[in-house]
């Protein structure tokens, strides 16, 4: 009966839901930004390679490709979960 008299702004369930939604939205935005930065770095490395054989550069490119794949998977899962 006590919750009936609480306004939406002070309802603890509403506040918790809003906090959780904001946190998830921030996480999604951060993942999108990180994906963009990693893709740009990967593109830069690929241009730097320019047909040359360099084991260190090849390893870094492979690492960046794995990070891109992981981030794309993570974003797809978040989009499925939140219906985006």
Secondary structure as UniProt FT lines:
FT   HELIX           2..5
FT   HELIX           8..10
FT   HELIX           12..49
FT   TURN            50..51
FT   HELIX           55..82
//
